[in-house]
């Protein structure tokens, strides 16, 4: 009986080791690399390492003289295109129409005079008072004066008309192209002053003011609290007890109390001797990677690379 009791104790101890509920791990951060799509000299760096920033807070600014000039050029070109379109839509100006009105009045008076002279010459020709040639001259003068009146009347109508449909469509397209060019210039200028897209801690800065920054090269490295996660490894016998969304607790050096976290990833393949694992156990053992995220409010107390102890609940 004593031997059986000792054997049972040994078996229970072995089972306790295989169902370990506390595992060593470390903190990892998924950084946000903030860069500008445009190249330029770094004029001002508005944050420093370790600083907490909020979304929309300015981080840095590149020199932007060229982009500002391009924006002004695009704005003036848009104004010119819009003015040309408005001019085509309105026809002639009122002073120009007044000139045509005056010319028309003069032509009408001349036509009336020519018509009266033609009537008198016809009467004179009927009684033999003038020659046929003089009557023909009067007729030609009356016809010419009447034609000039009709011409000026047509000019007055045309002067009030807008441009042809094809001209209006072409100019409207020019306005749309100029507006798009201005939007592009505005966007390029905005890219020279970069703001934080998310709240977090400035983990590092890559350039100093005065240095040339290539397009797309990160200037600030941010670590949002929601991007801080825990990585730990569990042996295969424990894997079946874990699931995404499961609660765990985390302890670390300097932490006043255990921090709550939730499992967000369970590896489907085993790993052999992971590169970093804070454990005194044999590294020849196959383990599975588990990731968990702490609460956003607790995340700032954890730091990338920091060893932690994760306990299952």
C-alpha positions in Angstrom: 0.0 0.0 0.0 2.8 2.4 0.8 4.4 1.7 -2.6 1.0 2.4 -4.3 0.6 5.7 -2.5 4.1 6.7 -3.5 3.4 5.8 -7.1 0.1 7.9 -7.1 2.0 10.9 -5.6 4.6 10.6 -8.4 1.9 10.4 -11.1 0.1 13.4 -9.7 3.3 15.4 -9.6 3.9 14.4 -13.2 0.5 15.5 -14.2 1.0 18.8 -12.4 4.1 19.5 -14.5 2.3 18.7 -17.8 -0.6 21.0 -17.0 1.5 24.1 -16.0 -0.7 27.2 -16.0 2.1 29.8 -15.9 4.4 30.6 -18.8 7.3 32.9 -19.5 7.1 35.4 -22.3 7.9 38.9 -23.4 6.3 42.1 -24.6 6.4 43.1 -28.3 5.3 46.3 -30.0 3.9 46.7 -33.5 5.3 50.1 -34.5 3.7 52.7 -36.7 6.3 54.2 -39.0 5.2 57.8 -39.9 6.7 59.2 -43.2 5.8 61.7 -45.9 5.2 60.7 -49.5 7.3 63.7 -50.5 11.0 64.2 -50.2 12.6 67.2 -48.6 14.8 68.7 -45.9 13.5 68.3 -42.4 12.7 71.8 -41.2 11.2 71.0 -37.8 10.8 68.0 -35.6 8.0 68.7 -33.2 8.2 65.7 -30.9 10.9 63.8 -29.0 11.4 60.2 -27.9 9.2 59.1 -25.0 6.6 61.8 -25.7 2.9 60.8 -25.6 1.0 62.2 -28.6 -2.6 62.2 -29.7 -4.1 61.8 -33.1 -3.9 64.9 -35.4 -0.9 66.3 -33.4 1.8 67.7 -35.7 4.9 65.5 -35.7 7.3 67.1 -38.2 7.5 69.4 -41.2 9.6 69.3 -44.4 10.6 72.3 -46.4 7.8 73.2 -48.7 8.7 76.3 -50.7 8.4 74.5 -54.1 5.1 72.9 -53.2 3.7 76.3 -52.0 4.7 77.9 -55.3 3.1 75.1 -57.3 -0.1 75.5 -55.3 -0.2 79.2 -56.1 0.4 78.5 -59.7 -2.4 75.9 -59.8 -4.8 78.3 -58.0 -4.2 81.1 -60.6 -4.6 78.8 -63.5 -8.0 77.7 -62.1 -9.0 81.3 -61.7 -8.1 82.0 -65.3 -10.0 79.0 -66.6 -13.1 79.9 -64.6 -12.9 83.5 -65.9 -12.7 82.3 -69.5 -15.7 80.0 -69.0 -17.7 82.8 -67.5 -16.8 85.1 -70.4 -18.0 82.4 -72.9 -21.3 82.0 -71.0 -22.2 85.7 -70.9 -21.6 86.9 -74.5 -20.4 90.5 -75.2 -20.0 93.1 -72.5 -22.7 95.8 -72.1 -20.4 98.6 -73.5 -19.8 96.5 -76.6 -23.5 96.0 -77.1 -24.0 99.7 -76.7 -21.7 100.3 -79.6 -23.7 97.9 -81.8 -26.9 99.7 -80.7 -25.5 103.1 -81.8 -24.3 101.7 -85.1 -27.7 100.1 -85.7 -29.5 103.4 -84.9 -27.3 105.2 -87.4 -27.9 102.6 -90.0 -31.6 102.7 -89.5 -31.6 106.5 -90.0 -29.6 106.2 -93.1 -31.9 103.4 -94.4 -35.0 105.6 -93.7 -33.3 108.5 -95.6 -32.5 106.2 -98.5 -36.0 104.9 -98.6 -37.5 108.4 -98.8 -35.1 109.4 -101.6 -36.0 106.2 -103.5 -39.7 107.1 -103.3 -39.1 110.7 -104.6 -37.0 109.4 -107.5 -39.6 106.9 -108.5 -42.1 109.8 -108.7 -39.7 111.9 -110.7 -38.9 109.0 -113.1 -42.6 108.4 -113.7 -43.1 111.9 -115.1 -39.7 111.9 -116.9 -38.0 114.2 -114.5 -34.8 112.1 -114.0 -32.9 109.5 -115.9 -33.1 105.8 -115.3 -29.5 105.7 -114.0 -30.4 108.1 -111.1 -33.3 105.8 -110.1 -31.0 102.8 -110.1 -28.6 104.6 -107.9 -31.3 105.4 -105.4 -32.5 101.8 -105.4 -29.0 100.5 -104.8 -28.5 103.0 -101.9 -31.8 102.0 -100.3 -31.0 98.3 -100.6 -27.5 98.8 -99.1 -28.8 100.8 -96.2 -31.4 98.1 -95.5 -28.8 95.3 -95.6 -26.6 97.2 -93.2 -29.5 97.5 -90.7 -30.1 93.7 -91.0 -26.4 93.0 -90.4 -26.3 95.1 -87.3 -29.4 93.6 -86.0 -27.9 90.1 -86.4 -24.7 91.3 -84.7 -26.7 92.5 -81.8 -28.4 89.1 -81.4 -25.1 87.2 -81.7 -23.5 89.5 -79.2 -26.0 88.5 -76.6 -25.4 84.8 -77.2 -22.9 82.7 -75.1 -20.2 80.7 -76.8 -20.9 77.6 -78.9 -21.7 74.4 -77.1 -18.4 72.8 -78.1 -16.5 75.8 -76.8 -18.4 75.7 -73.5 -17.7 72.0 -73.1 -14.0 72.4 -73.9 -13.6 75.3 -71.5 -15.6 73.4 -68.7 -13.1 70.6 -69.2 -10.2 73.0 -68.8 -11.8 74.2 -65.5 -12.1 70.7 -64.2 -8.5 69.9 -65.1 -7.3 73.1 -63.4 -9.4 72.2 -60.3 -7.8 68.7 -60.2 -4.3 70.2 -60.6 -5.0 72.5 -57.6 -6.3 69.5 -55.5 -3.1 67.7 -56.4 -0.9 70.7 -55.4 -2.9 71.0 -52.1 -2.3 67.4 -51.3 1.5 67.6 -52.0 1.7 70.7 -49.8 -0.2 68.9 -47.0 2.2 66.0 -47.2 5.0 68.3 -46.1 3.4 68.8 -42.6 2.8 65.3 -41.1 0.5 64.7 -38.2 0.0 61.6 -36.0 -2.7 59.3 -37.4 -3.1 57.6 -34.0 -2.4 58.2 -30.4 0.6 56.6 -28.8 4.2 57.0 -27.6 7.0 58.3 -29.7 9.3 55.4 -29.5 12.1 56.8 -31.7 12.9 59.6 -34.2 15.0 58.8 -37.3 16.2 62.2 -38.5 17.4 65.5 -37.1 16.4 69.0 -38.4 18.4 70.0 -41.5 18.8 66.4 -42.8 17.4 65.3 -46.2 14.5 62.9 -45.9 13.8 60.7 -48.9 10.2 60.1 -49.9 8.6 57.4 -47.9 11.4 57.3 -45.3 10.0 57.1 -41.7 10.9 60.1 -39.5 9.0 59.1 -36.4 8.3 55.7 -35.0 5.1 55.5 -32.9 3.9 52.8 -30.6 0.1 53.0 -30.1 -1.1 51.3 -26.9 -3.3 48.9 -28.8 -0.3 47.7 -30.7 1.5 46.3 -27.6 1.1 42.6 -27.3 2.4 39.7 -25.3 4.1 36.7 -26.8 4.6 33.4 -24.9 5.0 29.8 -25.8 3.1 26.8 -24.4 3.8 23.0 -24.8 1.5 20.9 -26.8 -0.4 19.4 -23.9 -1.6 22.8 -22.9 -2.6 23.9 -26.4 -6.0 22.4 -26.2 -6.9 24.5 -23.3 -6.4 27.8 -25.1 -8.7 29.7 -27.5 -8.9 33.2 -29.0 -10.6 35.5 -26.6 -9.6 33.6 -23.5 -8.6 35.7 -20.5 -5.1 35.5 -19.0 -3.2 37.6 -16.4 0.2 39.1 -16.8 2.8 39.9 -14.2 6.1 41.8 -14.7 8.9 43.3 -12.7 7.7 46.6 -11.4 4.0 45.9 -12.0 2.0 46.6 -8.9 -0.6 43.9 -9.7 -1.4 41.4 -12.4 -2.7 42.9 -15.6 -5.6 41.4 -17.5 -5.2 40.4 -21.1 -7.0 38.4 -23.8 -5.5 35.8 -26.2 -5.7 37.1 -29.8 -3.7 34.5 -31.7 -3.0 30.8 -31.2 -0.4 29.3 -33.6 -1.4 26.3 -35.7 2.2 25.0 -36.1 4.8 24.0 -33.6 8.1 25.8 -33.2 11.5 24.4 -32.3 13.7 26.3 -29.9 12.1 29.8 -30.4 14.7 32.6 -30.7 13.7 34.3 -27.4 12.0 32.6 -24.5 12.6 33.4 -20.9 12.5 29.9 -19.4 14.9 27.6 -17.7 13.3 24.6 -19.3 14.9 22.6 -22.2 14.8 24.4 -25.5 14.6 21.2 -27.4 10.9 20.9 -26.6 8.3 21.8 -29.2 6.2 24.7 -28.3 3.4 26.8 -29.8 3.3 30.6 -30.0 0.5 32.4 -28.3 -0.2 36.1 -28.5 -2.4 38.2 -26.2 -3.2 41.8 -25.9 -3.6 43.7 -22.7 -6.2 46.3 -22.1 -5.4 49.6 -23.8 -5.4 51.4 -20.5 -2.8 49.0 -19.1 -0.6 48.7 -22.2 1.6 51.8 -21.5 2.9 50.2 -18.4 4.5 47.5 -20.6 7.6 47.9 -22.8 8.8 46.0 -25.8 11.4 43.3 -24.9 10.3 43.2 -21.2 10.0 39.7 -19.8 6.6 38.8 -18.4 4.9 35.9 -16.7 1.5 34.9 -18.2 -0.9 32.9 -16.1 -3.9 31.1 -17.6 -7.3 31.6 -16.1 
